[in-house]
Amino acid sequence: NSSNEFSPSDSAKKYSSPEAFCCKDPSGGVPVFVMLPLDSVSFDNNKVTRKKAMNASLLALKTAGVKGVMMNVWWGIVEKDGPHKYNWDGYKELISMVKKFGLKVQAIMSFHQCSGNLGESCL
């Protein structure tokens, strides 16, 4: 190495790899995350919908070796009662259910309205 050549430090290399921000699968495979239904938390009462089915699904995902789930966090549910009035109860309940099975969560903050595209079950 010449003195003019850029050489990142060991700590910079450590934090620049994708594994630093994710969960590398010990088997060397790619970690799989499965998208939960768009209506996993109800707009009407801010609670997890179909809890029994959700628990069964989470168990099946864990058994299949899935690393975690992805879920939309709908701002229209969180801030339903007005500006700066935040209610995270349904999402906290869902995250607790997911954690119970040892799965990771990737939350997608959704500030738009559910579009109702083919195959989408909107709130």
C-alpha positions in Angstrom: 0.0 0.0 0.0 1.3 3.4 -0.8 0.6 6.2 1.6 -1.8 7.9 -0.8 -4.0 4.9 -1.1 -7.2 4.8 0.8 -7.4 1.9 3.2 -10.5 1.7 5.5 -9.8 0.8 9.1 -10.8 -2.6 10.4 -13.8 -1.0 12.3 -15.0 0.7 9.1 -14.9 -2.6 7.3 -16.8 -4.3 10.1 -19.7 -1.8 9.9 -19.8 -1.4 6.1 -20.8 -5.0 5.5 -24.5 -6.0 5.1 -24.1 -8.5 7.9 -23.5 -5.7 10.3 -27.1 -4.6 9.8 -28.8 -7.9 9.4 -28.7 -11.4 10.7 -26.4 -13.6 8.8 -27.7 -17.1 8.6 -25.3 -19.5 10.3 -25.8 -22.0 7.5 -24.5 -19.5 5.0 -27.9 -19.0 3.4 -29.8 -15.8 2.8 -32.1 -14.8 5.7 -35.8 -15.0 4.6 -38.4 -12.5 5.8 -42.1 -13.0 5.0 -44.6 -10.2 4.5 -47.5 -10.2 6.9 -51.0 -9.4 5.6 -51.7 -5.7 5.2 -54.6 -5.9 7.6 -52.7 -7.6 10.4 -53.7 -4.7 12.7 -57.3 -3.5 12.5 -58.2 0.1 11.6 -61.4 -0.2 13.6 -60.0 -1.2 17.0 -56.2 -1.1 16.6 -55.8 -4.7 17.6 -54.2 -7.7 15.9 -56.7 -9.3 13.6 -57.2 -13.1 13.5 -54.9 -13.8 16.5 -55.3 -17.5 16.5 -54.5 -17.7 12.8 -51.6 -15.3 13.2 -50.1 -17.5 16.0 -50.4 -20.6 13.9 -48.8 -18.8 10.9 -45.9 -17.5 13.0 -45.2 -21.0 14.3 -45.2 -22.4 10.8 -42.8 -19.7 9.7 -40.4 -20.3 12.5 -40.6 -24.1 11.9 -39.8 -23.5 8.2 -36.6 -21.6 9.2 -37.8 -18.1 8.3 -35.7 -15.4 9.9 -38.5 -12.9 10.4 -41.5 -11.0 9.1 -42.1 -7.7 7.4 -45.1 -5.6 8.3 -46.7 -2.4 7.2 -47.2 0.1 10.0 -50.1 2.2 8.8 -49.8 5.8 10.1 -53.6 6.2 9.6 -54.0 3.6 12.5 -51.2 5.0 14.7 -52.4 8.6 14.5 -56.1 7.9 14.0 -57.3 10.0 16.9 -55.8 13.2 15.6 -52.5 14.9 15.1 -49.8 14.0 17.6 -52.1 11.5 19.3 -50.2 8.2 18.8 -51.6 4.8 19.6 -49.1 2.0 19.0 -51.1 -0.7 20.9 -51.9 -3.0 17.9 -48.4 -2.9 16.6 -46.8 -3.5 20.0 -49.1 -6.5 20.4 -48.2 -7.9 17.0 -44.4 -7.4 17.7 -44.8 -9.2 21.0 -46.4 -12.1 19.2 -43.6 -12.2 16.6 -40.9 -12.0 19.3 -42.5 -14.9 21.2 -41.6 -17.1 18.3 -38.0 -15.8 18.1 -38.6 -14.0 14.8 -37.2 -10.6 13.8 -39.4 -7.7 12.6 -38.8 -5.3 9.7 -41.4 -2.5 9.9 -42.4 -0.6 6.8 -43.8 2.8 7.7 -46.8 3.4 5.4 -48.0 6.9 5.2 -50.1 6.3 2.1 -53.6 4.8 1.7 -53.8 1.1 1.0 -54.5 0.9 -2.7 -56.7 -2.2 -3.0 -54.6 -3.6 -5.8 -55.3 -7.2 -6.9 -54.6 -9.5 -4.0 -54.4 -6.8 -1.4 -56.7 -6.9 1.6 -57.0 -3.3 2.7 -57.9 -2.0 6.1 
